[in-house]
């Protein structure tokens, strides 16, 4: 999401009267610019597979969540090792290269203290 998209999303939220409840920012998922415990929820929609350091991102999700906070994560998963040829930059951009198995995804969750 480029800066223009972030600005547009914030303007749209404000126009709908949600400006005090919702904000959009562009940031590195492994180093979120937010204080500890500052969010009620984290939503990660079809992006986790693109994060180069998934453990850092998952730890940041936990760090910024307040007590009772919830994480909504939807992402691609794979069943087995990817075949040769799907290890290119194009495969990464297409969200195939970095996708984890269901077991790996649950492992990130467990190590960070998620229980869902």
Backbone torsions as a table, in degrees:
resi	resn	phi	psi	omega
1	UNK	NA	115.1	179.6
2	UNK	-75.2	169.6	-179.4
3	UNK	-58.3	-37.5	178.3
4	UNK	-61.7	-43.2	179.1
5	UNK	-63.9	-39.1	179.0
6	UNK	-64.3	-45.5	178.2
7	UNK	-60.5	-44.2	179.2
8	UNK	-62.3	-42.3	179.8
9	UNK	-63.9	-41.9	178.5
10	UNK	-66.8	-38.1	177.1
11	UNK	-65.3	-41.4	179.1
12	UNK	-64.0	-42.0	177.9
13	UNK	-62.1	-43.6	179.1
14	UNK	-63.5	-42.0	-179.8
15	UNK	-62.9	-27.6	179.3
16	UNK	-93.9	8.5	178.4
17	UNK	77.4	18.8	-177.7
18	UNK	-107.3	6.4	-174.8
19	UNK	-58.5	-26.0	178.5
20	UNK	-88.1	-10.7	-176.9
21	UNK	-110.3	-21.1	-174.8
22	UNK	-133.7	139.4	170.7
23	UNK	-144.6	149.1	179.4
24	UNK	-115.1	137.0	178.9
25	UNK	-140.3	155.5	173.9
26	UNK	-104.2	126.2	-176.6
27	UNK	-158.1	166.2	174.1
28	UNK	-79.5	123.4	-178.0
29	UNK	-62.6	-22.6	179.0
30	UNK	-86.7	-1.2	-180.0
31	UNK	-154.5	73.1	-175.0
32	UNK	-71.9	136.6	-178.4
33	UNK	-85.2	61.4	-177.6
34	UNK	-144.9	146.4	178.1
35	UNK	-67.6	157.2	175.6
36	UNK	-53.5	139.0	173.2
37	UNK	64.8	25.2	-173.0
38	UNK	-93.2	-2.0	-178.2
39	UNK	-125.2	149.2	173.6
40	UNK	-86.8	-25.2	-177.7
41	UNK	-152.3	151.3	171.9
42	UNK	-125.0	127.9	177.1
43	UNK	-116.6	125.6	179.1
44	UNK	-125.5	101.6	-173.4
45	UNK	-104.8	108.3	174.9
46	UNK	51.6	46.6	179.4
47	UNK	-134.4	-23.5	-174.8
48	UNK	-54.5	-37.0	-179.2
49	UNK	-63.8	-19.8	-178.8
50	UNK	-91.7	-8.7	-177.6
51	UNK	-75.2	125.7	180.0
52	UNK	-66.7	-31.1	179.2
53	UNK	-122.7	86.8	-176.1
54	UNK	-64.8	-35.3	179.1
55	UNK	-64.2	-43.9	178.7
56	UNK	-62.0	-42.3	179.5
57	UNK	-63.6	-46.1	179.3
58	UNK	-61.6	-40.7	177.4
59	UNK	-63.1	-37.4	178.2
60	UNK	-67.2	-37.9	176.7
61	UNK	-56.4	-46.5	-179.3
62	UNK	-65.3	-43.9	-176.9
63	UNK	-59.5	-42.7	-174.9
64	UNK	-83.7	-8.9	178.9
65	UNK	-80.5	137.5	173.9
66	UNK	-82.2	177.6	178.5
67	UNK	-55.2	132.0	179.8
68	UNK	75.5	7.4	-179.3
69	UNK	-62.4	155.6	-176.5
70	UNK	-122.0	146.8	173.9
71	UNK	-115.5	130.4	172.3
72	UNK	-111.4	114.0	-177.4
73	UNK	-127.7	121.9	176.6
74	UNK	-125.4	126.2	-176.4
75	UNK	-156.1	165.7	173.2
76	UNK	-71.4	147.1	170.9
77	UNK	-131.8	162.4	178.4
78	UNK	-125.4	161.1	-178.8
79	UNK	-92.8	-36.4	-174.8
80	UNK	-141.1	-179.2	177.1
81	UNK	-61.3	138.9	-179.7
82	UNK	-70.6	144.2	178.4
83	UNK	-69.4	156.5	176.0
84	UNK	-54.9	140.9	-178.0
85	UNK	104.5	-21.6	176.2
86	UNK	-102.3	31.0	178.3
87	UNK	-114.6	21.8	-176.6
88	UNK	-94.8	171.2	175.8
89	UNK	-61.8	-39.3	178.8
90	UNK	-60.6	-41.1	177.6
91	UNK	-65.0	-34.9	177.7
92	UNK	-65.3	-46.6	179.8
93	UNK	-63.0	-34.7	179.7
94	UNK	-79.0	4.8	176.9
95	UNK	69.6	16.9	178.7
96	UNK	-93.4	-44.4	-174.0
97	UNK	-58.4	-43.9	-174.0
98	UNK	-94.4	4.9	-177.2
99	UNK	-73.2	143.7	-177.2
100	UNK	-98.6	165.5	170.1
101	UNK	-76.0	163.7	177.8
102	UNK	-57.9	-40.9	179.8
103	UNK	-63.1	-43.7	178.3
104	UNK	-63.3	-41.7	179.3
105	UNK	-62.2	-42.8	177.8
106	UNK	-66.9	-31.1	178.3
107	UNK	-65.4	-42.8	175.6
108	UNK	-58.6	-44.0	-179.5
109	UNK	-61.3	-47.5	-177.4
110	UNK	-63.6	-45.4	-177.5
111	UNK	-62.2	-26.4	-178.3
112	UNK	-94.8	-2.2	177.1
113	UNK	95.3	7.8	174.9
114	UNK	-74.3	149.0	-178.9
115	UNK	-126.8	24.9	-177.6
116	UNK	-112.9	NA	NA
